[in-house]
Amino acid sequence: MKRVLIVGAGIDAWMSAAALATATKGLAEVVVAETGPPPSGRIAAPPSLRGLHARLGVSDEALASEASARPRLAARYSDAIEPFGETGVGVDGVAFHHYWLAAGRPGPLSNWSLAAQAAARGRFALPSPDPRSPLSTLGYGLTLDAAGYAELLKRVALAAGATVTDGRPDADLKVDASGREMLLVAHEPWTDWSAWLPNGVELAEDGLVSTFGPAPARTGRIAEAMTGDTVAIGSAYGVIGAGDGGDLHLLQGDISRLIALFPTGPAAVAEYNRLAESALERARDMAILRWGDLSNPPATLARKIEQFESRGRVVSYDDEAWPETAWIHAFLARGIFPRRWDPLADRVPPERIREMLSRMKAVLEQTAEGMPRA
């Protein structure tokens, strides 16, 4: 049996322990060396975290009762709103925002998002599994009490077989989940990203739309996430200051990669490092686009900006942390508008495009009005 030692505290450590103990089902001994008190305050969780909760058997009711979970339908950066879920509906293989551009941008793009329409009315409903329902386009994240969430994950981890130790026993794999303390990897070389990301963002709750403002952050990453028998996950590996939930998305991805490549060996270490670096840099690029310095962006982000500005195309790389719709809203929020749209959108006469957009918007408004008050 392989022994996995997780060094850390709070959400990073206990999410790792819960996921590893649940996935390995007794094939690994998961031991946690707690290093500090539980976290405090509230945190933002992205929609993607619901998949992990389902795998861990964490219900919405448990999140509400033990972590004071509340839904959020959109994020606000400065004056711009980025809604979750889908925005509009593509037609004949052409993405919706091209029709919006062809129609002369008749109002904010978020007008064609059910999440944005519902948030503006203070209403919420769970998404529908029926693809014919407008509610199937709805996406939502959560805000959580950090301490309660960490305790809930700890309970899940212990029930799945993880144990707690006072020391640091020998282990086949050591996981640094100590956040910015970096207790096992502090000696590793650091790549600084402060020229692009001099600040992070922190959550300020505002109903169904979470507002994010500037917060001090040391941004960057260590050279390699995994070296030998030690792996750094979450903010022990890299920091983009993403209090908007991007940090939890990255943590979830780190854990999923670790499980997929378990048990580790030389080939697995190389692949883990490649994937971890790619995922972190894609999330870094989104952070730069949302609140960072765009005067000299990384090459990967520069290409995304060039392609979107030229023809409204969203370049996708492997291990993207955010869906295409999120990138579109983020580009527009920073004033980056396409100079042209997909010429295939011109197959539809302009009057029909305007009619289509008007009809879609009316359906979304009607659906939002019919949702219960949050």
N, C-alpha and C positions, 0 to 999 in steps of 0.2 A: 504493500500500500504506500502511495506517495503521500508525504506530509507537505502541506502548504501552510506557511507562516505568513499571516497578514499583520503588518505593523502599522498602526494608525488608530484613528478614532472617528466617531461620527459617521456621516453618510458614506464617505469613500470606503472606509473599512468595512462597514456592515452591509453595504450593498454588494461589495466584493464577496464577503463571506456567505451571504445568503445565496447569491447566484452560483458560486462555486460548489457549495455544499448541496444545493438542490440539483445541479446539473450532473455532478459526479456520482451522486447516490451511493455513497459509501466506498467508492473506489479511491477516494482521497481523504486524508485526515486534514480537516481545515481547522487551524488554530489561530486565534486572534490575540495579539499582544496589544491591549488597549494603552494608549499613550496620553490621553487627555480627556477633559470633560466633554459632554455633548455640545453641539453647536447651539447658537441662539439666533433669534430673529426668524424672519420668513424668507423663503426662497421660491424661485420660479422653476417650474418643471415643464419641459416641452411636451407636445403631444406624443412624441415617440416613446416616452417613458411608460405609456400605458401597456405597451407590449411586454416590457419587462415585468410589470406588476402582474400581468396575466400569467406569465411563466412561473412567478413566485407564489401565485395563489393569493395575492393581495387584492382585496375587493375595494370597490369605491366606498363602501360603507366603513371599512376599516380605516381607509385614508381620511374619511371625514371625521370619524370619532376619535382616532388616535393622533392624527397629524393635522387636524383642523383644515382639511383640504377644501379649497374653493376653486371653482372653474374660472378660467380666463380665456377670452375669445380673441384677444389681439394684444400686441405690444406697441407701445408708443415710444419713439425716439424723437426728442425735441417736439416738433409739431406734426410729425408724420406717424400714421397708424399702419401697422403691418398685421393684417388679420390672418388667422389660421384657416386651414381648410382650402377649398377651391375658390377661385375667383372666375366667374363666368364659365362658359362652356365652349370648348373648341368645336369647330365645324369643318368637316371634310379634311381632317388632318392639320388644320391651321389653328394655332393657339389663339385663345380668346383675345389677348392683348393686341394682336395685329388688327382685329376687327375694330377694337376700341380706338386704335391709332387711325385707321382708315376713316372712322366716323368723326375724326377731328377732336378726339379726347373730350367727349361731352360730360365732364364731371370727373371727380377722382375715381381711379380704378377700383378703389375699395367699395364704391357704390354697388358693384356687382359681386360682392362677397356677402354671403348670408351671415357669417360671423360678425362682420363689421355692422351690418344692418341690425342684428340682434343686440350687439353691444351698445349701439347708440340708443336703443330703446330699453336697456336694462333687462333684457330677456334671455332665457337660456333653456335649451332642451337637449337631450342626448341625440347624437347623430342617428339617422335611420339606416338600417342595413339594406333597405330597398333602394336600388340605384335610380329608380324612377322618381323618388321623393327628393324635393329640394333639400330636405334635412340630411340627405346622404352627402352633401357637399360641405357640411359643417365640420370644423375641426376645433379642438380646444385643448389647452394646457391646464396646468393647475398652479396655485400657490399653496405652499405647505409650511407648517410650523417645523423648522429645521430639527429641533430637539425631539419633538414627537415622531417625526419621520425616521430619524436615526434609531429611536427606541423600537419602532415598529419593525424596521429592517433587522435589528438585533434579535428581536423575538423570532422572526422568520428564520434567521440563520441558525439560532440555537435549536429550534424545532427540527431543522433539517440535518442536524448533527454536528454543527460547528461547536467548538469549545473555546473557552477563554483561559489564557495563561498569564501568570504574573511576570514571567521572564521571557526569554527569547530562545526557545529550544532549537536544536538543529533541524533543518528542513531541506527537502529536495528543491523547493521553490520558495523564494522570499518575495513577498509583495509589499512594496512601499506604498501604503495608502494613507500616508501622514500629511497629505496636502503640502502646503508651502513650507512646513518644517523639513521635508525631504530627509527624513531621518536615516535612510539607508543609501541615499544617492546624492547627498549634498556635495560630495567630492567631484561629481561629474562636471565636465565643461558645460558652460551655459551660453546659449545663443540668445542675445537680447533683441527684443522687438519694440523697444520703447520709441524708436523713431517713427514707427507706424502706429503704435498703440500706446501713447503716453498715459492714457487713462483706461479704466474699465468702466462698467456701468453697474449700478445697483438698483434694486427693486424699490419702487414706491407704489404701493397698492392703490388702485383707483377703480374699484368695482371690477367689471369684466374686462377692462383694458388696463394692463399693467404698464406703468410709466417707468422709464429707466433714465437715470441721470448720471452725471460724471462721478467717478469714485477712483481714489488712488489705486494703482495696480502695478506690480512688477510683472511685465509681460515677457514671455520668451519660453524656451524649453531647454532641457538637457540634451546632450548630443544623441544618445540612444535610450529608448525606453527600457530595453532589456539587455543586460550584460551578464553573461554567465548564468548563474542561478537566481539573479535578482531582477525584478521588473518593477518599474515605477508606473503607477496608473493615476488617472485624474490629474489634479494640479501638482502632484509630485513630479509628473513628467513635463507638463507644459501648462502655461497660464495665458489666457487671452482676456481675462477680466470679464467673462461673460456672465454677469449676474442675471441675464435674460433667460437662462436655462441651457445655453450652449455648453456650459461646463458639465452639467449633468448628462447631456447627450454624449459628450466625449467620454465621460466616465463609463457610461453604459456601453459604449463601443469598445473601450479598452477591455472591459470585463468579458464581453462577447467574444472578442478575438482571443483572449486568454483561454477561454473554455474551448473554442474551436481548435486551437493548436495544442491543447493539453494531451499528454504530457509533453514537455518541451525538449528539444534537442537542437543541434546546430542549425539545421534547416528551418526548424520552427522559429528559432530566435531571429534569424535573418528576415523571415516573412513577417513576423510580428512587428519588427522594427520598421519595415517598409510600409506596412498598412497603418501603423500608429502615426508615423510621420505624415503620411498622406492625409489622414483624417484630421489631424491637428492643424495642418496648414490650410485645408479647405475651410475649417471653422475660423481660423485666423483671418483668412481673406474676407469672410462675411463680417467679422467684427470690424475690420478696417473699413469696409464699405459702409457699415452702419454708423460708426462713430469715430473712426480713425482718420489719419492723415492720408489723403489721396493724391498728394503732389508727386509722389514717386513710388507707386505701389509695387508689390512683388510681381514678377513676370506672370504668374498664374492669374492674378487678379487683373493685371493690365490687359491681358488677352480677353478676359471676360468683359471688361468695360468696353474695349475696342469693338468686340463683336456685337454687344448689345447696342452700343451707340450707333454702329453702322447700319444694322438691319434688324434689331430687336431679337437677336438670337441669344439664348442663354447657353453658354458653354458648360458642359457637365464633365467633371473628372470623376475618377473612382473615389469612393468613400466620402461623398458629399454629405455634410451634416444637415443641410437644409434643402427642402424641395424647390423645384423651379419657380413656383409661385412666390416663395419668400424672396428669392433673388430679384424677381421682377419688381416687387414692391420696394425692396431696398434700393435698387437702382433709381427708381422714380423719386424716392424720398430724398436722395442726394442730388436731385436735379439732372440725372443722366437719362435723357430721352432719346429714343431711336430717331435717326434722320429719315428713315423709310420703313415701311412695313413689308411683310411678305406679299409679293405680287399676286400670289394665289388668292389672297383676300379680295382682290379686285374682280374675281369671278362673280361675286355677289354684288348686285347694283347698290349704290350708296343708300338709296331710300330703303332698300330691304335691310341693309345693315343697321340703319338707325331704328327701323321698326323692330328688328330682332333685339337690339340692346334695350329698347324701351320695354319690350315685353318681358325680357329676362329680369330687368330691374323691378318691374311691377310685381312679378311672382315672388321675388325675394323679399320685397317689402311686405307683401301680404303674409308670407310665411312667418316673417319675424314678428309681425303684429299678433299672430296667433299663438306664439310661444308663451309659456308661463313666465311671469316675472321672476327674476333671479333673487 
